[in-house]
Protein backbone atom coordinates (compact mmCIF):
# COMPACT_ATOMS: atom_id res chain seq x y z
CA UNK A 1 0.00 0.00 0.00
CA UNK A 2 1.44 3.36 -1.02
CA UNK A 3 2.04 6.04 1.59
CA UNK A 4 0.12 9.23 1.01
CA UNK A 5 1.92 12.48 1.70
CA UNK A 6 -0.29 15.05 3.40
CA UNK A 7 1.04 18.36 4.63
CA UNK A 8 -0.24 19.37 8.06
CA UNK A 9 -1.81 22.72 8.80
CA UNK A 10 1.20 23.44 11.02
CA UNK A 11 3.55 22.98 8.04
CA UNK A 12 1.46 25.42 6.00
CA UNK A 13 1.22 28.14 8.68
CA UNK A 14 3.38 31.22 8.06
CA UNK A 15 4.91 29.54 5.04
CA UNK A 16 7.80 31.28 3.29
CA UNK A 17 8.95 30.74 -0.31
CA UNK A 18 12.01 28.81 0.97
CA UNK A 19 9.78 26.67 3.18
CA UNK A 20 7.50 26.04 0.21
CA UNK A 21 10.52 25.08 -1.92
CA UNK A 22 11.53 22.53 0.71
CA UNK A 23 7.99 21.11 0.68
CA UNK A 24 8.20 20.83 -3.14
CA UNK A 25 11.44 18.83 -2.78
CA UNK A 26 9.83 16.61 -0.12
CA UNK A 27 6.72 16.10 -2.22
CA UNK A 28 8.68 15.14 -5.35
CA UNK A 29 10.83 12.81 -3.23
CA UNK A 30 7.76 11.05 -1.82
CA UNK A 31 6.16 10.77 -5.26
CA UNK A 32 9.28 9.23 -6.77
CA UNK A 33 9.79 6.90 -3.81
CA UNK A 34 6.27 5.58 -4.34
CA UNK A 35 6.98 5.15 -8.04
CA UNK A 36 10.22 3.25 -7.40
CA UNK A 37 8.56 1.07 -4.78
CA UNK A 38 5.90 0.08 -7.33
CA UNK A 39 8.57 -0.61 -9.94
CA UNK A 40 10.68 -2.61 -7.48
CA UNK A 41 8.44 -5.63 -7.87
CA UNK A 42 9.47 -5.82 -11.53
CA UNK A 43 13.04 -4.51 -11.33
CA UNK A 44 14.18 -6.05 -8.06
CA UNK A 45 16.23 -2.99 -6.98
CA UNK A 46 15.36 0.31 -5.34
CA UNK A 47 17.78 3.18 -4.65
CA UNK A 48 18.39 4.20 -1.04
CA UNK A 49 16.47 7.18 0.31
CA UNK A 50 19.70 9.22 0.33
CA UNK A 51 20.42 8.41 -3.35
CA UNK A 52 16.87 9.33 -4.22
CA UNK A 53 17.03 12.60 -2.21
CA UNK A 54 20.12 13.71 -4.14
CA UNK A 55 18.51 12.81 -7.46
CA UNK A 56 15.26 14.56 -6.54
CA UNK A 57 16.95 17.76 -5.36
CA UNK A 58 18.94 17.80 -8.61
CA UNK A 59 15.70 17.42 -10.61
CA UNK A 60 14.08 20.26 -8.66
CA UNK A 61 17.12 22.49 -9.23
CA UNK A 62 16.95 21.71 -12.97
CA UNK A 63 13.24 22.55 -13.00
CA UNK A 64 14.07 25.93 -11.48
CA UNK A 65 16.79 26.51 -14.08
CA UNK A 66 14.38 25.67 -16.89
CA UNK A 67 11.98 28.24 -15.42
CA UNK A 68 14.87 30.75 -15.34
CA UNK A 69 14.41 30.92 -11.59
CA UNK A 70 16.71 30.85 -8.57
CA UNK A 71 16.44 27.72 -6.39
CA UNK A 72 17.88 29.69 -3.45
CA UNK A 73 15.44 32.62 -3.84
CA UNK A 74 12.13 31.16 -5.05
CA UNK A 75 8.91 33.06 -5.53
CA UNK A 76 5.40 31.71 -5.59
CA UNK A 77 5.37 32.07 -9.37
CA UNK A 78 8.69 30.30 -9.96
CA UNK A 79 7.68 27.53 -7.56
CA UNK A 80 4.50 26.98 -9.56
CA UNK A 81 6.46 26.92 -12.84
CA UNK A 82 8.98 24.46 -11.40
CA UNK A 83 6.20 22.18 -10.13
CA UNK A 84 4.61 22.15 -13.59
CA UNK A 85 7.94 21.07 -15.07
CA UNK A 86 8.34 18.41 -12.36
CA UNK A 87 4.86 17.00 -13.01
CA UNK A 88 5.69 16.67 -16.72
CA UNK A 89 9.03 15.03 -15.85
CA UNK A 90 7.33 12.60 -13.44
CA UNK A 91 4.76 11.64 -16.06
CA UNK A 92 7.57 11.08 -18.57
CA UNK A 93 9.36 8.82 -16.08
CA UNK A 94 6.27 6.67 -15.75
CA UNK A 95 4.97 7.95 -12.42
CA UNK A 96 1.37 6.72 -12.22
CA UNK A 97 -1.26 9.44 -12.70
CA UNK A 98 -2.83 8.82 -9.27
CA UNK A 99 0.49 9.67 -7.59
CA UNK A 100 0.98 12.80 -9.71
CA UNK A 101 -2.58 13.95 -9.01
CA UNK A 102 -2.28 13.40 -5.25
CA UNK A 103 1.00 15.30 -5.00
CA UNK A 104 -0.26 18.08 -7.26
CA UNK A 105 -3.23 18.44 -4.88
CA UNK A 106 -0.89 18.68 -1.88
CA UNK A 107 1.22 21.31 -3.61
CA UNK A 108 -1.94 23.24 -4.43
CA UNK A 109 -2.43 23.49 -0.65
CA UNK A 110 1.15 24.78 -0.34
CA UNK A 111 0.57 27.46 -2.96
CA UNK A 112 -2.73 28.48 -1.37
CA UNK A 113 -0.93 28.91 1.97
CA UNK A 114 1.90 30.93 0.47
CA UNK A 115 1.14 34.65 0.63
CA UNK A 116 1.17 36.70 -2.54
CA UNK A 117 3.94 39.24 -2.37
CA UNK A 118 3.65 42.64 -4.03
CA UNK A 119 5.89 43.11 -7.07
CA UNK A 120 9.29 44.60 -6.35
CA UNK A 121 9.69 48.20 -7.43
CA UNK A 122 12.90 49.92 -8.40
CA UNK A 123 14.19 52.44 -5.86
Secondary structure, DSSP 8 states (H G I E B T S, - for coil): --------HHHHTT--HHHHHHHHHHHHHHHHHHHHHHHHHHHS----HHHHHHHHHHHHHHHHHHTT--GGG--HHHHHHHHHHHHHHHHHTT--HHHHHHHHHHHHHHHHHS---------
